[in-house]
Amino acid sequence: MIPDRTETSGLLDEALAGVAVAFQGMTAHEQESNCECHWGSAEELALLKTPDVPLDEELLRRTYWAADWHYPGLLLRRILPQVTERLVDGRIVAMEGLDSLARFFAVSPWHEWPKGQQAALRRFLNVWWVHVLVEPDAKVPAHAALPFLAEATTRLTPWLADWAEALVNEPARRHLVEAMDEWMYDLQGDALPWPSSHDIDAWAPALQLWVIRHAPAVLREHDASAELIEDISRFSLPDSERYDKPLSRWHAGRPWPE
């Protein structure tokens, strides 16, 4: 059962504290290095090898944006307490960090970490996702949080299941309406609406099926057009039947490609 807004607030504080404890004292590998000309100074690198020293925003961002670390898993453990706080307060946002952070998770073997650290991270991700779905003032929209979670954990359907359960809450329904505005163009072309290095051949149909099941009722509640709902219903049709008439031009400035 999805916790309500009041319960989630307390659970989120506990999850953040759990991450802070589980990853206390972590440092970058002693032999970690990076090019000073494009990443940063030797003094900044030394900070990553010093436990529990807060990193300024620019150094933190450059750390998870860089794709050429030798030991990314150790670096992720070093910065996780600050990263989780910034996911909550929205300072790591879509198109300005979430994609890079997801890739950083994907190349870090966090599934091989000690069980206590894995558990603390999993608990945070689970609670943060619920917070995004049920908190009206959540700083990250669900359509941006979902790709991050899917890419970081290599799993999509569990996060979709949580969203479906949370649709009893108005914020989660509003998030779905916003998501359809972001996703529809790609889903109509059988494409996943974010860049992925994982099982996109399975994920795109899974997301389409989830949308077919859950979006129409929510969209009707928010006065969406009949044309948009009809377009969603076409996801389940073979191509020969799906495009027998023009799709609605529901998204201004994004015509269906020739």
C-alpha positions as CSV (number, residue, x, y, z in Angstrom):
1,M,0.0,0.0,0.0
2,I,1.3,3.4,-1.0
3,P,1.9,5.6,2.1
4,D,0.0,8.9,2.3
5,R,1.7,12.3,2.2
6,T,2.1,12.7,5.9
7,E,3.7,9.2,6.4
8,T,5.9,9.6,3.4
9,S,7.5,12.8,4.8
10,G,8.7,10.9,7.8
11,L,9.8,8.0,5.8
12,L,11.8,10.2,3.5
13,D,13.6,11.8,6.5
14,E,14.5,8.3,7.8
15,A,15.7,7.2,4.4
16,L,18.0,10.2,4.0
17,A,19.4,9.6,7.5
18,G,19.9,5.9,6.6
19,V,21.9,6.9,3.5
20,A,24.0,9.3,5.6
21,V,24.9,6.6,8.1
22,A,25.4,3.8,5.6
23,F,27.8,5.8,3.5
24,Q,29.6,7.7,6.2
25,G,33.4,7.7,5.8
26,M,33.4,6.7,2.1
27,T,36.1,8.0,-0.2
28,A,37.2,7.8,-3.8
29,H,39.8,5.1,-4.6
30,E,43.3,6.3,-3.6
31,Q,44.5,5.8,-7.1
32,E,41.5,7.5,-8.7
33,S,42.5,10.2,-11.2
34,N,41.1,12.4,-13.9
35,C,42.4,15.0,-16.4
36,E,42.9,18.4,-14.8
37,C,42.3,20.1,-18.1
38,H,38.7,19.1,-18.4
39,W,37.6,17.8,-15.0
40,G,39.2,19.7,-12.1
41,S,42.2,20.4,-10.0
42,A,44.3,18.1,-7.9
43,E,43.0,19.9,-4.8
44,E,39.4,19.0,-5.8
45,L,40.4,15.4,-6.5
46,A,41.9,15.3,-3.0
47,L,38.5,16.4,-1.6
48,L,36.9,13.3,-3.1
49,K,39.5,11.2,-1.3
50,T,38.7,12.8,2.0
51,P,35.7,11.4,3.9
52,D,32.6,13.3,4.8
53,V,33.8,16.7,3.6
54,P,30.8,18.5,1.9
55,L,31.4,19.2,-1.8
56,D,30.3,22.5,-3.4
57,E,27.6,22.2,-6.0
58,E,29.9,22.6,-9.0
59,L,32.3,19.9,-7.8
60,L,29.5,17.6,-7.0
61,R,27.9,18.1,-10.4
62,R,31.2,17.5,-12.3
63,T,31.8,14.3,-10.3
64,Y,28.7,12.5,-11.5
65,W,28.7,14.1,-15.0
66,A,32.2,12.8,-15.7
67,A,32.1,9.5,-17.6
68,D,35.8,8.5,-17.4
69,W,36.4,7.6,-13.8
70,H,38.3,4.4,-13.1
71,Y,36.4,3.5,-9.9
72,P,32.9,5.0,-10.3
73,G,31.3,2.8,-7.7
74,L,33.5,4.2,-4.9
75,L,32.8,7.7,-6.1
76,L,29.1,7.2,-6.1
77,R,29.3,5.9,-2.5
78,R,31.4,9.0,-1.6
79,I,28.8,11.5,-2.9
80,L,25.5,9.6,-2.2
81,P,24.6,11.5,1.0
82,Q,24.7,14.8,-0.8
83,V,23.2,13.3,-4.0
84,T,20.1,12.0,-2.2
85,E,19.5,15.3,-0.5
86,R,19.6,17.1,-3.8
87,L,17.3,14.7,-5.5
88,V,14.7,15.6,-2.8
89,D,15.2,19.3,-3.0
90,G,15.3,19.4,-6.8
91,R,18.8,20.6,-7.3
92,I,19.5,17.7,-9.6
93,V,16.8,18.2,-12.3
94,A,15.8,16.8,-15.6
95,M,18.1,17.6,-18.6
96,E,20.6,19.2,-16.2
97,G,21.8,16.2,-14.2
98,L,19.3,13.3,-13.8
99,D,20.4,11.7,-17.1
100,S,24.0,11.9,-16.1
101,L,23.4,10.7,-12.6
102,A,21.4,7.7,-13.9
103,R,24.4,6.8,-16.2
104,F,26.7,7.1,-13.1
105,F,24.5,4.7,-11.2
106,A,24.4,2.3,-14.2
107,V,28.2,2.0,-14.4
108,S,28.7,1.7,-10.7
109,P,28.3,-1.9,-9.5
110,W,26.1,-0.9,-6.6
111,H,24.3,-4.3,-6.7
112,E,27.6,-5.7,-5.4
113,W,27.9,-3.3,-2.5
114,P,27.6,-4.5,1.1
115,K,24.0,-5.5,1.9
116,G,23.5,-2.6,4.4
117,Q,24.5,0.0,1.8
118,Q,22.4,-1.6,-0.9
119,A,19.4,-1.7,1.5
120,A,19.9,2.0,2.4
121,L,20.0,3.0,-1.2
122,R,17.0,0.9,-2.2
123,R,15.0,2.3,0.7
124,F,15.8,5.8,-0.3
125,L,14.9,5.3,-4.0
126,N,11.6,3.6,-3.1
127,V,10.6,6.3,-0.6
128,W,11.7,9.2,-2.9
129,W,9.6,7.8,-5.7
130,V,6.5,7.7,-3.5
131,H,7.3,11.2,-2.4
132,V,7.5,12.4,-6.0
133,L,4.1,10.7,-6.7
134,V,2.1,11.9,-3.7
135,E,3.6,15.2,-2.6
136,P,2.0,18.1,-4.4
137,D,5.1,20.2,-4.0
138,A,7.6,17.6,-5.1
139,K,10.5,19.2,-6.8
140,V,10.9,16.6,-9.6
141,P,8.1,15.6,-11.9
142,A,7.3,11.9,-12.2
143,H,8.0,11.8,-15.9
144,A,11.6,12.8,-15.1
145,A,12.0,10.7,-12.0
146,L,10.8,7.5,-13.7
147,P,13.6,7.4,-16.4
148,F,16.2,8.1,-13.7
149,L,14.9,5.2,-11.5
150,A,14.6,2.8,-14.5
151,E,18.1,3.5,-15.8
152,A,19.7,3.5,-12.3
153,T,18.1,0.2,-11.3
154,T,17.7,-1.5,-14.7
155,R,14.0,-2.0,-13.8
156,L,10.9,-0.3,-15.1
157,T,7.8,-2.3,-14.2
158,P,8.2,-2.0,-10.4
159,W,8.2,1.8,-10.6
160,L,5.2,1.7,-12.9
161,A,3.3,-0.6,-10.5
162,D,3.9,2.0,-7.7
163,W,2.6,4.8,-9.9
164,A,-0.5,2.8,-10.7
165,E,-1.2,2.2,-7.0
166,A,-0.6,5.9,-6.2
167,L,-3.2,7.1,-8.8
168,V,-5.7,7.3,-5.9
169,N,-3.8,10.5,-5.1
170,E,-4.5,13.6,-7.1
171,P,-0.8,14.5,-7.5
172,A,0.0,11.2,-9.1
173,R,-2.9,11.6,-11.5
174,R,-1.7,15.1,-12.4
175,H,1.8,13.7,-12.9
176,L,0.3,11.2,-15.4
177,V,-1.4,14.0,-17.4
178,E,1.9,15.9,-17.5
179,A,3.7,12.7,-18.6
180,M,1.4,12.1,-21.5
181,D,2.3,15.6,-22.8
182,E,6.0,14.6,-22.6
183,W,5.7,11.0,-23.8
184,M,3.0,10.8,-26.4
185,Y,5.1,11.8,-29.4
186,D,7.6,9.0,-28.8
187,L,5.1,6.4,-27.7
188,Q,3.1,6.9,-30.9
189,G,6.2,5.8,-32.8
190,D,6.8,2.8,-30.5
191,A,9.8,4.5,-29.0
192,L,10.8,4.9,-25.4
193,P,10.5,8.6,-24.4
194,W,14.0,8.8,-23.0
195,P,17.5,7.6,-24.1
196,S,18.3,4.2,-22.6
197,S,21.0,1.7,-22.7
198,H,18.8,-1.1,-21.3
199,D,16.0,-3.3,-22.6
200,I,14.2,-0.7,-24.7
201,D,12.6,-3.4,-26.9
202,A,10.7,-4.6,-23.8
203,W,10.4,-1.2,-22.0
204,A,8.6,0.7,-24.8
205,P,5.8,-1.9,-25.1
206,A,5.5,-2.2,-21.3
207,L,5.1,1.6,-21.0
208,Q,2.6,1.7,-23.8
209,L,0.6,-1.1,-22.1
210,W,0.7,0.8,-18.8
211,V,-0.5,3.9,-20.5
212,I,-3.4,2.1,-22.2
213,R,-4.5,0.7,-18.8
214,H,-4.2,3.8,-16.7
215,A,-4.1,7.0,-18.7
216,P,-7.5,7.2,-20.4
217,A,-9.6,7.5,-17.2
218,V,-7.2,10.1,-15.7
219,L,-7.1,12.0,-18.9
220,R,-11.0,12.1,-19.1
221,E,-11.0,13.4,-15.5
222,H,-8.8,16.2,-16.7
223,D,-10.8,17.0,-19.8
224,A,-8.4,15.6,-22.4
225,S,-9.6,15.5,-25.9
226,A,-11.3,12.4,-27.3
227,E,-8.7,12.4,-30.1
228,L,-5.8,12.0,-27.6
229,I,-7.6,9.1,-25.8
230,E,-8.3,7.5,-29.2
231,D,-4.6,7.8,-30.1
232,I,-3.7,6.0,-26.9
233,S,-6.0,3.2,-27.8
234,R,-4.2,2.6,-31.0
235,F,-1.0,1.5,-29.2
236,S,-2.4,-2.0,-29.1
237,L,-3.1,-2.2,-32.8
238,P,-0.8,-3.5,-35.5
239,D,0.8,-0.9,-37.7
240,S,-1.5,-1.7,-40.6
241,E,-4.5,-0.6,-38.6
242,R,-2.9,2.0,-36.4
243,Y,-2.3,4.6,-39.1
244,D,-5.3,4.2,-41.3
245,K,-6.2,7.9,-40.6
246,P,-4.2,10.9,-39.4
247,L,-3.3,11.0,-35.8
248,S,-4.6,14.0,-33.8
249,R,-2.4,17.0,-33.8
250,W,-2.7,17.3,-30.0
251,H,0.9,18.5,-29.5
252,A,1.4,21.9,-31.0
253,G,4.6,22.2,-32.9
254,R,5.2,18.4,-33.0
255,P,3.5,17.1,-36.2
256,W,3.6,13.4,-36.9
257,P,6.7,12.8,-39.1
258,E,6.2,12.1,-42.7
